[in-house]
Amino acid sequence: MTEIAFHFNVPDKLAYGCRLLRKAYLSGTSVVVTAEADVLAQLDQWLWSFSPTEFVPHCRSDAGEDNLAVTPVLLAESLQDCARHEVLVNLGQDIPAGFERFERFIEVVAQGDDERLAARSRWKHYTDRGYTMKRHDLATAKAGA
């Protein structure tokens, strides 16, 4: 069964996403990131420029098969044709159709009422289906630091 973790109270989803993807890439993990088209376009730009010394190889899901086969980070609006099933990161507001095919699934939740409300709905959806949830609250982690 898919392992689901929520990362709550993220101050900046794109910056956090870049750090998360860099960590995954450096550990040799392949990742699919899903979100709305505008969020993925912004993340694509951030991944090119967020660190001047560390590039995270990535491509969009509509890249050619040769690129898809060798690129560790895939940006995809839909998981329908996604062949990878290791780690999924959701930067969007919706429940990604097909998330259950992945070994691990990370929901990134920014600060703000709209984000929290949408996250609560997703949390309930997963728990109602028997998934065990992990919670990582960045606000609590910073307070204890």
HELIX and SHEET records of a PDB file:
HELIX    1   1 LYS A   13  SER A   27  1                                  15    
HELIX    2   2 ALA A   37  SER A   49  1                                  13    
HELIX    3   3 GLU A   65  VAL A   70  1                                   6    
HELIX    4   4 PHE A   99  ARG A  101  5                                   3    
HELIX    5   5 ASP A  113  ASP A  128  1                                  16    
HELIX    6   6 LEU A  138  ALA A  143  1                                   6    
SHEET    1   A 7 HIS A  58  ARG A  60  0                                        
SHEET    2   A 7 VAL A  73  LEU A  75  1                                        
SHEET    3   A 7 VAL A  31  THR A  34  1                                        
SHEET    4   A 7 VAL A  87  ASN A  90  1                                        
SHEET    5   A 7 ARG A 104  ALA A 110  1                                        
SHEET    6   A 7 GLU A   3  VAL A  10  1                                        
SHEET    7   A 7 MET A 133  ASP A 137  1                                        
END                                                                             
